[in-house]
Amino acid sequence: MSIVDDASRAVWVYLMHDKGETSSFLQNFVIYAKNHFGKNVNFIRSDNGKEFTFRHIRQFYSEKEIVH
């Protein structure tokens, strides 16, 4: 999975064994961004794969007020 910051164009790359790891990597990144940079993730763009639409990840988006 690659994450690109639209403002700075910084890129983070996460190597996964399978797509089932997406939600945990994404949640950890959101927490990392807040702790490291003091910034909230406001938007997530994806290919709308099932790994981005599972119920628990949608609940996480709602709790963090992230638009998907």
N, C-alpha and C positions, 0 to 999 in steps of 0.2 A: 504494500500500500504506500502511495506517496501522498504527502500532504504539502500543499503549496500555500504560502501566505501571499494573498493578492497584493498587499501593500508593499512588502519588502522583497517579494519574489524568493524568499528563503524556502528551502525544500528540506523536508524530513522524509526519509525512506525507512519503512519497516518491512522486514522480510518475515513472511508467515508461512506456516506449514499448510494451512487451509483457510478458507474464507470465514470459518467459524470463529477465528480469532479477531476479526475486524472490530467487533464491539468493544472488547477489552482494550485493544490498542488505541481505539478512538477515544474512549473514556479517559484512559491514562494520558493521552496527549492533551485533552482539554484541561485536565488538572495541571499538567506540566506547564502549559502556556500561562495559566493563571498564576501559578507559583513562581515561575521563572521570569516572566515578563510583566506580570501585573495586568494582563489583558484577558478579556473574555473572548471566547470564540463565539461569533455571532451568526455565522452562516456556514453550512456544510454543503458542498456540491458533490454529487456522486452520479454514478451511472444508474442509480435506482435499483441496483442489485438487491436481492433479498437480504443480504447481510447488512444492508443499511436500513431495512424497513422492519426488522423483527420488533416485536412488542416491547421488549426490555430496552432496546436502543431508542425507540420512539419515546418511551417514558423518560429516559435520560435527557433527550432533546428538550422535552417539555420542562423538566426540572431546571435545566440550565438556560432555558429560554433561547434555544438555538433554532434557527430557521433551517429546515431541510427541504 
